[in-house]
Amino acid sequence: MKKYIDLISSDHNILLGKPVIKGTRISVELILRKLSQGATMNALLEMYPSLNLKQIQAAMAYAADSLANEEILITV
């Protein structure tokens, strides 16, 4: 079973259905963007006090699983 199943949700009424940390409007995308821009996990926890380490890790696991199941079509 996926470790993030209880921590990530998607509801069309919240951020148009983007995956978010359950019970918040903090999107998986936002967490990944901040990390890609150089933010540390500790910095994220300071910026978003409602987050915890498990939720950040869940967002990364969700993104990794989403990419692992993505199909790439190449046209020539």
N, CA, C and O atoms as a GROMACS GRO file, in nm:
protein
  304
    1MET      N    1   0.084  -0.118   0.000
    1MET     CA    2   0.000   0.000   0.000
    1MET      C    3   0.090   0.125   0.000
    1MET      O    4   0.197   0.126   0.060
    2LYS      N    5   0.045   0.226  -0.066
    2LYS     CA    6   0.119   0.351  -0.077
    2LYS      C    7   0.121   0.422   0.059
    2LYS      O    8   0.018   0.432   0.125
    3LYS      N    9   0.237   0.469   0.099
    3LYS     CA   10   0.254   0.532   0.230
    3LYS      C   11   0.184   0.667   0.240
    3LYS      O   12   0.152   0.712   0.350
    4TYR      N   13   0.159   0.730   0.127
    4TYR     CA   14   0.101   0.865   0.128
    4TYR      C   15  -0.050   0.867   0.115
    4TYR      O   16  -0.110   0.975   0.116
    5ILE      N   17  -0.113   0.754   0.103
    5ILE     CA   18  -0.256   0.747   0.074
    5ILE      C   19  -0.342   0.825   0.174
    5ILE      O   20  -0.445   0.881   0.136
    6ASP      N   21  -0.301   0.830   0.300
    6ASP     CA   22  -0.378   0.902   0.401
    6ASP      C   23  -0.338   1.049   0.415
    6ASP      O   24  -0.400   1.123   0.492
    7LEU      N   25  -0.234   1.090   0.342
    7LEU     CA   26  -0.182   1.225   0.358
    7LEU      C   27  -0.206   1.316   0.238
    7LEU      O   28  -0.199   1.439   0.250
    8ILE      N   29  -0.234   1.258   0.122
    8ILE     CA   30  -0.254   1.335  -0.001
    8ILE      C   31  -0.398   1.314  -0.047
    8ILE      O   32  -0.449   1.203  -0.046
    9SER      N   33  -0.462   1.423  -0.088
    9SER     CA   34  -0.598   1.410  -0.142
    9SER      C   35  -0.613   1.496  -0.265
    9SER      O   36  -0.535   1.588  -0.290
   10SER      N   37  -0.715   1.464  -0.342
   10SER     CA   38  -0.747   1.540  -0.462
   10SER      C   39  -0.898   1.556  -0.467
   10SER      O   40  -0.972   1.457  -0.471
   11ASP      N   41  -0.942   1.680  -0.467
   11ASP     CA   42  -1.086   1.711  -0.466
   11ASP      C   43  -1.107   1.827  -0.563
   11ASP      O   44  -1.042   1.930  -0.551
   12HIS      N   45  -1.197   1.810  -0.658
   12HIS     CA   46  -1.218   1.913  -0.759
   12HIS      C   47  -1.261   2.047  -0.699
   12HIS      O   48  -1.253   2.150  -0.766
   13ASN      N   49  -1.307   2.048  -0.575
   13ASN     CA   50  -1.346   2.172  -0.509
   13ASN      C   51  -1.229   2.243  -0.440
   13ASN      O   52  -1.243   2.356  -0.392
   14ILE      N   53  -1.115   2.177  -0.436
   14ILE     CA   54  -0.996   2.236  -0.373
   14ILE      C   55  -0.886   2.244  -0.478
   14ILE      O   56  -0.840   2.141  -0.528
   15LEU      N   57  -0.843   2.364  -0.510
   15LEU     CA   58  -0.738   2.389  -0.609
   15LEU      C   59  -0.763   2.315  -0.740
   15LEU      O   60  -0.670   2.262  -0.802
   16LEU      N   61  -0.889   2.311  -0.781
   16LEU     CA   62  -0.928   2.248  -0.908
   16LEU      C   63  -0.886   2.102  -0.919
   16LEU      O   64  -0.862   2.051  -1.029
   17GLY      N   65  -0.876   2.034  -0.805
   17GLY     CA   66  -0.845   1.891  -0.806
   17GLY      C   67  -0.696   1.858  -0.801
   17GLY      O   68  -0.660   1.741  -0.807
   18LYS      N   69  -0.610   1.959  -0.791
   18LYS     CA   70  -0.467   1.929  -0.778
   18LYS      C   71  -0.444   1.852  -0.648
   18LYS      O   72  -0.514   1.875  -0.549
   19PRO      N   73  -0.349   1.761  -0.648
   19PRO     CA   74  -0.319   1.689  -0.524
   19PRO      C   75  -0.265   1.784  -0.419
   19PRO      O   76  -0.175   1.864  -0.445
   20VAL      N   77  -0.321   1.775  -0.299
   20VAL     CA   78  -0.282   1.861  -0.188
   20VAL      C   79  -0.257   1.777  -0.064
   20VAL      O   80  -0.296   1.660  -0.058
   21ILE      N   81  -0.193   1.838   0.033
   21ILE     CA   82  -0.180   1.775   0.164
   21ILE      C   83  -0.320   1.775   0.224
   21ILE      O   84  -0.384   1.880   0.235
   22LYS      N   85  -0.367   1.659   0.261
   22LYS     CA   86  -0.504   1.644   0.311
   22LYS      C   87  -0.533   1.744   0.423
   22LYS      O   88  -0.454   1.760   0.517
   23GLY      N   89  -0.647   1.810   0.410
   23GLY     CA   90  -0.690   1.906   0.511
   23GLY      C   91  -0.630   2.045   0.494
   23GLY      O   92  -0.652   2.133   0.578
   24THR      N   93  -0.553   2.065   0.385
   24THR     CA   94  -0.491   2.195   0.360
   24THR      C   95  -0.515   2.234   0.214
   24THR      O   96  -0.576   2.160   0.137
   25ARG      N   97  -0.467   2.351   0.179
   25ARG     CA   98  -0.465   2.395   0.040
   25ARG      C   99  -0.319   2.403  -0.008
   25ARG      O  100  -0.288   2.475  -0.102
   26ILE      N  101  -0.232   2.329   0.058
   26ILE     CA  102  -0.091   2.323   0.020
   26ILE      C  103  -0.075   2.210  -0.080
   26ILE      O  104  -0.092   2.093  -0.047
   27SER      N  105  -0.042   2.247  -0.204
   27SER     CA  106  -0.035   2.147  -0.310
   27SER      C  107   0.098   2.073  -0.312
   27SER      O  108   0.200   2.124  -0.266
   28VAL      N  109   0.093   1.953  -0.365
   28VAL     CA  110   0.214   1.875  -0.388
   28VAL      C  111   0.307   1.956  -0.478
   28VAL      O  112   0.428   1.961  -0.456
   29GLU      N  113   0.249   2.019  -0.580
   29GLU     CA  114   0.328   2.100  -0.672
   29GLU      C  115   0.404   2.210  -0.598
   29GLU      O  116   0.522   2.232  -0.625
   30LEU      N  117   0.339   2.280  -0.507
   30LEU     CA  118   0.404   2.388  -0.433
   30LEU      C  119   0.524   2.335  -0.354
   30LEU      O  120   0.631   2.395  -0.354
   31ILE      N  121   0.505   2.223  -0.288
   31ILE     CA  122   0.614   2.164  -0.210
   31ILE      C  123   0.732   2.130  -0.301
   31ILE      O  124   0.846   2.160  -0.268
   32LEU      N  125   0.704   2.068  -0.414
   32LEU     CA  126   0.812   2.030  -0.506
   32LEU      C  127   0.880   2.153  -0.566
   32LEU      O  128   1.002   2.154  -0.581
   33ARG      N  129   0.803   2.255  -0.599
   33ARG     CA  130   0.862   2.378  -0.654
   33ARG      C  131   0.955   2.443  -0.552
   33ARG      O  132   1.066   2.484  -0.586
   34LYS      N  133   0.910   2.453  -0.429
   34LYS     CA  134   0.992   2.514  -0.324
   34LYS      C  135   1.122   2.435  -0.306
   34LYS      O  136   1.230   2.493  -0.294
   35LEU      N  137   1.111   2.302  -0.303
   35LEU     CA  138   1.230   2.219  -0.289
   35LEU      C  139   1.323   2.236  -0.409
   35LEU      O  140   1.445   2.242  -0.393
   36SER      N  141   1.266   2.244  -0.529
   36SER     CA  142   1.349   2.258  -0.650
   36SER      C  143   1.418   2.395  -0.655
   36SER      O  144   1.520   2.410  -0.722
   37GLN      N  145   1.361   2.493  -0.586
   37GLN     CA  146   1.421   2.626  -0.582
   37GLN      C  147   1.524   2.640  -0.470
   37GLN      O  148   1.580   2.747  -0.448
   38GLY      N  149   1.548   2.529  -0.400
   38GLY     CA  150   1.653   2.529  -0.299
   38GLY      C  151   1.606   2.532  -0.155
   38GLY      O  152   1.688   2.530  -0.063
   39ALA      N  153   1.476   2.538  -0.135
   39ALA     CA  154   1.426   2.536   0.003
   39ALA      C  155   1.459   2.400   0.067
   39ALA      O  156   1.452   2.296   0.001
   40THR      N  157   1.493   2.403   0.192
   40THR     CA  158   1.516   2.278   0.265
   40THR      C  159   1.384   2.233   0.328
   40THR      O  160   1.288   2.309   0.334
   41MET      N  161   1.382   2.112   0.374
   41MET     CA  162   1.263   2.063   0.443
   41MET      C  163   1.237   2.147   0.568
   41MET      O  164   1.123   2.179   0.599
   42ASN      N  165   1.344   2.181   0.639
   42ASN     CA  166   1.327   2.265   0.759
   42ASN      C  167   1.270   2.401   0.723
   42ASN      O  168   1.186   2.455   0.797
   43ALA      N  169   1.314   2.458   0.611
   43ALA     CA  170   1.260   2.587   0.568
   43ALA      C  171   1.111   2.574   0.535
   43ALA      O  172   1.032   2.662   0.569
   44LEU      N  173   1.074   2.465   0.470
   44LEU     CA  174   0.931   2.443   0.439
   44LEU      C  175   0.849   2.433   0.567
   44LEU      O  176   0.739   2.487   0.576
   45LEU      N  177   0.903   2.365   0.665
   45LEU     CA  178   0.832   2.351   0.793
   45LEU      C  179   0.816   2.486   0.862
   45LEU      O  180   0.717   2.509   0.931
   46GLU      N  181   0.912   2.574   0.844
   46GLU     CA  182   0.902   2.708   0.901
   46GLU      C  183   0.803   2.794   0.822
   46GLU      O  184   0.725   2.869   0.880
   47MET      N  185   0.807   2.783   0.687
   47MET     CA  186   0.717   2.862   0.601
   47MET      C  187   0.572   2.821   0.618
   47MET      O  188   0.482   2.904   0.613
   48TYR      N  189   0.551   2.691   0.638
   48TYR     CA  190   0.415   2.636   0.647
   48TYR      C  191   0.404   2.556   0.776
   48TYR      O  192   0.420   2.434   0.776
   49PRO      N  193   0.377   2.624   0.888
   49PRO     CA  194   0.376   2.558   1.019
   49PRO      C  195   0.274   2.444   1.031
   49PRO      O  196   0.286   2.360   1.120
   50SER      N  197   0.175   2.441   0.942
   50SER     CA  198   0.076   2.332   0.949
   50SER      C  199   0.130   2.202   0.887
   50SER      O  200   0.069   2.096   0.902
   51LEU      N  201   0.245   2.211   0.818
   51LEU     CA  202   0.306   2.092   0.758
   51LEU      C  203   0.391   2.018   0.859
   51LEU      O  204   0.440   2.076   0.956
   52ASN      N  205   0.408   1.888   0.834
   52ASN     CA  206   0.506   1.812   0.911
   52ASN      C  207   0.593   1.732   0.813
   52ASN      O  208   0.562   1.724   0.694
   53LEU      N  209   0.700   1.676   0.863
   53LEU     CA  210   0.796   1.606   0.778
   53LEU      C  211   0.733   1.491   0.700
   53LEU      O  212   0.766   1.472   0.583
   54LYS      N  213   0.645   1.416   0.762
   54LYS     CA  214   0.581   1.304   0.693
   54LYS      C  215   0.500   1.351   0.573
   54LYS      O  216   0.495   1.282   0.470
   55GLN      N  217   0.436   1.467   0.584
   55GLN     CA  218   0.357   1.520   0.474
   55GLN      C  219   0.447   1.562   0.357
   55GLN      O  220   0.412   1.539   0.241
   56ILE      N  221   0.561   1.622   0.387
   56ILE     CA  222   0.655   1.659   0.281
   56ILE      C  223   0.707   1.534   0.211
   56ILE      O  224   0.715   1.530   0.088
   57GLN      N  225   0.742   1.434   0.289
   57GLN     CA  226   0.789   1.308   0.231
   57GLN      C  227   0.679   1.241   0.149
   57GLN      O  228   0.707   1.181   0.045
   58ALA      N  229   0.556   1.251   0.195
   58ALA     CA  230   0.442   1.195   0.120
   58ALA      C  231   0.426   1.265  -0.014
   58ALA      O  232   0.397   1.200  -0.114
   59ALA      N  233   0.444   1.396  -0.016
   59ALA     CA  234   0.432   1.471  -0.142
   59ALA      C  235   0.539   1.425  -0.241
   59ALA      O  236   0.512   1.409  -0.360
   60MET      N  237   0.660   1.403  -0.193
   60MET     CA  238   0.767   1.357  -0.281
   60MET      C  239   0.740   1.214  -0.330
   60MET      O  240   0.764   1.184  -0.448
   61ALA      N  241   0.692   1.128  -0.244
   61ALA     CA  242   0.661   0.990  -0.283
   61ALA      C  243   0.547   0.988  -0.385
   61ALA      O  244   0.551   0.912  -0.482
   62TYR      N  245   0.445   1.072  -0.363
   62TYR     CA  246   0.333   1.081  -0.457
   62TYR      C  247   0.384   1.125  -0.595
   62TYR      O  248   0.346   1.066  -0.696
   63ALA      N  249   0.468   1.227  -0.597
   63ALA     CA  250   0.521   1.276  -0.724
   63ALA      C  251   0.605   1.169  -0.794
   63ALA      O  252   0.594   1.149  -0.915
   64ALA      N  253   0.688   1.100  -0.718
   64ALA     CA  254   0.772   0.995  -0.777
   64ALA      C  255   0.686   0.884  -0.835
   64ALA      O  256   0.714   0.836  -0.945
   65ASP      N  257   0.584   0.842  -0.764
   65ASP     CA  258   0.495   0.737  -0.815
   65ASP      C  259   0.418   0.784  -0.938
   65ASP      O  260   0.396   0.707  -1.031
   66SER      N  261   0.378   0.911  -0.938
   66SER     CA  262   0.306   0.965  -1.054
   66SER      C  263   0.395   0.963  -1.177
   66SER      O  264   0.350   0.927  -1.286
   67LEU      N  265   0.521   1.002  -1.161
   67LEU     CA  266   0.613   1.001  -1.273
   67LEU      C  267   0.649   0.860  -1.316
   67LEU      O  268   0.668   0.834  -1.435
   68ALA      N  269   0.659   0.769  -1.222
   68ALA     CA  270   0.693   0.631  -1.255
   68ALA      C  271   0.586   0.567  -1.343
   68ALA      O  272   0.615   0.478  -1.422
   69ASN      N  273   0.462   0.612  -1.328
   69ASN     CA  274   0.352   0.553  -1.404
   69ASN      C  275   0.316   0.635  -1.527
   69ASN      O  276   0.218   0.604  -1.595
   70GLU      N  277   0.393   0.738  -1.555
   70GLU     CA  278   0.365   0.825  -1.670
   70GLU      C  279   0.414   0.759  -1.797
   70GLU      O  280   0.522   0.700  -1.800
   71GLU      N  281   0.334   0.771  -1.902
   71GLU     CA  282   0.373   0.721  -2.033
   71GLU      C  283   0.418   0.837  -2.117
   71GLU      O  284   0.349   0.939  -2.125
   72ILE      N  285   0.533   0.823  -2.181
   72ILE     CA  286   0.584   0.929  -2.266
   72ILE      C  287   0.573   0.882  -2.411
   72ILE      O  288   0.626   0.777  -2.448
   73LEU      N  289   0.505   0.961  -2.491
   73LEU     CA  290   0.490   0.929  -2.632
   73LEU      C  291   0.583   1.020  -2.712
   73LEU      O  292   0.579   1.142  -2.699
   74ILE      N  293   0.664   0.959  -2.794
   74ILE     CA  294   0.756   1.035  -2.876
   74ILE      C  295   0.711   1.023  -3.021
   74ILE      O  296   0.694   0.913  -3.074
   75THR      N  297   0.692   1.138  -3.083
   75THR     CA  298   0.654   1.137  -3.224
   75THR      C  299   0.773   1.180  -3.308
   75THR      O  300   0.847   1.272  -3.272
   76VAL      N  301   0.789   1.114  -3.418
   76VAL     CA  302   0.902   1.146  -3.506
   76VAL      C  303   0.850   1.203  -3.637
   76VAL      O  304   0.929   1.236  -3.725
   0.00000   0.00000   0.00000
